């Protein structure tokens, strides 16, 4: 395969992995530790 295709595939895999990790962090079990910054700083 051409190097450009390999580079595109690698970038796509990294982007998909980061998106999956972000969704897991936001909505999965680790989300219990997250705090809502807007609720903490209400005037």
C-alpha positions in Angstrom: 0.0 0.0 0.0 1.0 3.6 -0.5 2.4 5.5 2.5 -0.4 8.1 2.1 -3.1 5.5 2.6 -1.3 4.1 5.7 -1.0 7.6 7.1 -4.7 8.3 6.6 -5.7 5.0 8.2 -3.5 5.7 11.2 -4.9 9.2 11.6 -8.5 7.8 11.3 -7.8 5.1 14.0 -6.4 7.7 16.4 -9.4 10.0 15.9 -11.9 7.1 16.4 -10.0 5.9 19.5 -10.0 9.4 21.0 -13.7 9.8 20.3 -14.5 6.5 21.8 -12.5 7.3 24.9 -14.1 10.7 25.3 -17.6 9.2 25.0 -16.7 6.5 27.6 -15.3 9.1 30.0 -18.3 11.4 29.6 -21.1 8.8 29.9 -19.5 5.6 31.3 -18.5 4.7 34.8 -15.8 7.4 35.1 -18.5 10.1 34.7 -19.4 9.7 38.4 -16.3 11.7 39.3 -17.0 14.6 36.9 -18.5 17.8 38.2 -20.7 20.4 36.5 -18.7 23.6 36.5 -21.8 25.7 35.8 -23.6 24.4 38.9 -20.6 25.0 41.1 -20.3 28.6 40.2 -23.9 29.8 40.1 -24.3 33.4 41.3 
